[in-house]
């Protein structure tokens, strides 16, 4: 099954990006390079794709494990080279999980399965840049606040060439 996508130029450095699903997102560039700051930058879209791919895996697995999740986010910080082509040089993902009685081992297993079996974006990126995977688990409190209950890291298996 192929994925198809296209970008259509609107003006200056502004584009509409569409995919085979029919959805679209605006692409743009910063003002200092001639853009209007009216959409995602292409490298931002790569980071969003990475976060979205693993997020969908992890939340799906946690729901199958009957974890009581009230809030879930995946943050990505991707460092870029100073010189062109300014590729990503490393990335850090942080999984932020809130809920009631969330089992840390279930979170670790969900991250492991995403990283080693399901997330195609992680599989591609981990072959070319170092990636760290960290998690933070919060317990929802009755006063609407949340309490930190666990944090840690999942270490990706070393690639052998």
C-alpha positions as CSV (number, residue, x, y, z in Angstrom):
1,X,0.0,0.0,0.0
2,X,1.5,3.3,-1.1
3,X,1.1,6.6,0.7
4,X,0.5,9.6,-1.6
5,X,0.9,13.2,-0.9
6,X,1.3,16.5,-2.7
7,X,1.9,20.1,-2.0
8,X,0.2,22.9,-4.1
9,X,1.8,26.3,-4.2
10,X,-0.4,29.2,-3.0
11,X,1.9,32.2,-2.8
12,X,5.4,33.1,-1.8
13,X,6.5,30.1,0.4
14,X,2.9,29.0,1.2
15,X,1.5,25.7,0.2
16,X,-1.4,23.4,0.9
17,X,-0.4,19.9,1.6
18,X,-2.8,17.1,0.9
19,X,-2.6,13.3,1.3
20,X,-4.5,10.3,-0.1
21,X,-6.9,10.5,2.9
22,X,-8.2,13.8,1.6
23,X,-7.0,15.8,4.6
24,X,-4.9,18.9,4.2
25,X,-2.6,21.1,6.2
26,X,-1.0,24.4,5.5
27,X,2.8,24.5,4.9
28,X,4.7,27.7,5.3
29,X,8.1,29.2,6.1
30,X,9.5,31.7,8.6
31,X,9.5,35.4,7.6
32,X,13.3,35.6,7.6
33,X,13.5,33.2,4.7
34,X,10.7,34.8,2.7
35,X,7.6,33.1,4.2
36,X,4.5,34.3,5.9
37,X,4.6,32.0,8.9
38,X,1.2,30.6,7.8
39,X,1.7,26.9,8.3
40,X,3.8,24.0,9.5
41,X,7.4,23.9,8.2
42,X,8.3,20.7,6.4
43,X,10.8,19.6,9.2
44,X,8.1,20.3,11.8
45,X,5.8,18.0,9.9
46,X,8.5,15.2,10.1
47,X,8.6,15.8,13.9
48,X,4.8,15.8,14.1
49,X,4.7,12.6,12.0
50,X,7.2,10.9,14.4
51,X,5.2,12.0,17.5
52,X,1.9,11.0,15.9
53,X,3.0,7.6,14.8
54,X,4.3,6.5,18.2
55,X,1.4,8.3,20.1
56,X,-1.2,6.3,18.2
57,X,0.6,3.0,18.9
58,X,1.2,3.7,22.6
59,X,-2.4,5.0,23.4
60,X,-3.9,2.1,21.5
61,X,-1.8,-0.4,23.4
62,X,-2.5,1.3,26.8
63,X,-6.3,1.2,26.0
64,X,-6.0,-2.5,25.1
65,X,-4.3,-3.0,28.5
66,X,-7.3,-1.3,30.1
67,X,-5.2,1.5,31.5
68,X,-7.4,4.4,32.8
69,X,-5.8,7.3,30.8
70,X,-7.2,10.8,31.2
71,X,-4.6,12.7,29.3
72,X,-1.7,11.7,26.9
73,X,0.9,13.7,25.0
74,X,4.1,12.9,23.1
75,X,6.5,15.8,22.9
76,X,9.4,15.7,20.4
77,X,12.5,17.9,20.6
78,X,14.6,17.3,17.4
79,X,18.0,19.0,17.1
80,X,19.1,20.1,13.7
81,X,22.4,20.6,12.0
82,X,23.7,24.2,11.8
83,X,24.6,23.9,8.1
84,X,22.5,23.0,5.1
85,X,20.8,20.6,4.6
86,X,20.0,21.1,8.4
87,X,19.0,17.6,9.0
88,X,17.9,16.2,12.3
89,X,20.9,15.2,14.3
90,X,19.1,13.7,17.3
91,X,15.6,13.5,18.8
92,X,14.1,13.2,22.2
93,X,10.6,11.9,22.7
94,X,8.7,12.4,26.0
95,X,5.5,10.5,26.7
96,X,3.3,12.3,29.2
97,X,0.7,10.0,30.7
98,X,-2.0,11.0,33.2
99,X,-4.7,8.8,34.7
100,X,-5.8,6.6,37.5
101,X,-3.6,3.8,38.7
102,X,-1.6,3.7,35.4
103,X,0.8,0.8,35.5
104,X,4.4,1.8,34.8
105,X,5.2,-1.6,33.2
106,X,2.3,-1.2,30.8
107,X,3.6,2.2,29.7
108,X,7.1,0.8,29.2
109,X,5.8,-2.2,27.3
110,X,3.6,0.1,25.1
111,X,6.7,2.3,24.3
112,X,8.8,-0.8,23.6
113,X,6.2,-2.2,21.2
114,X,5.9,1.1,19.4
115,X,9.7,1.5,19.1
116,X,10.5,-2.1,18.1
117,X,7.5,-3.3,16.2
118,X,4.8,-0.9,15.1
119,X,6.0,2.7,14.5
120,X,7.4,3.0,11.0
121,X,8.5,6.6,11.6
122,X,10.6,5.6,14.7
123,X,12.0,2.6,12.7
124,X,13.2,5.0,10.0
125,X,14.6,7.7,12.2
126,X,16.3,5.4,14.7
127,X,18.4,4.0,11.8
128,X,19.9,7.5,11.1
129,X,19.9,9.5,14.4
130,X,20.1,8.9,18.1
131,X,16.6,8.9,19.7
132,X,15.9,9.0,23.4
133,X,12.5,7.8,24.8
134,X,11.4,9.1,28.2
135,X,8.1,8.9,30.0
136,X,6.4,10.6,32.9
137,X,3.3,9.2,34.6
138,X,1.0,11.3,36.7
139,X,-1.9,10.3,39.0
140,X,-5.0,12.4,38.7
141,X,-6.0,14.0,42.0
142,X,-9.5,14.8,43.2
143,X,-8.7,18.5,43.3
144,X,-8.1,18.5,39.5
145,X,-4.3,18.5,40.0
146,X,-2.0,15.6,39.2
147,X,0.8,14.0,41.1
148,X,4.0,12.7,39.6
149,X,4.2,8.9,40.3
150,X,6.9,7.7,37.9
151,X,9.4,8.7,35.3
152,X,12.0,6.9,33.4
153,X,13.4,5.9,30.0
154,X,13.2,3.2,27.5
155,X,16.5,2.3,25.8
156,X,16.2,1.4,22.2
157,X,18.0,-1.8,21.2
158,X,21.5,-1.2,19.7
159,X,21.5,-1.6,15.9
160,X,24.1,-4.0,14.5
161,X,25.5,-3.2,11.1
